[in-house]
Amino acid sequence: MAYKITDACVACGACKDSCPVEAIKEGDPIYKIDAATCIDCGSCVDACPSEAIEQG
């Protein structure tokens, strides 16, 4: 199951930089995870300083 970014996102970009498959893109106003590309590795969860990423 892919991860999703919640409204707690502060758009810092830490998750995007940590994603090994480039599944995270800038959104307006928060980042978005492409569920079809996400490999469920969890690196974005570990990188997020605002705990805005959850499994969805």
Secondary structure as UniProt FT lines:
FT   STRAND          3..5
FT   TURN            7..8
FT   HELIX           14..18
FT   TURN            20..21
FT   STRAND          24..25
FT   STRAND          32..33
FT   TURN            35..37
FT   HELIX           43..47
FT   TURN            49..50
FT   STRAND          53..55
//
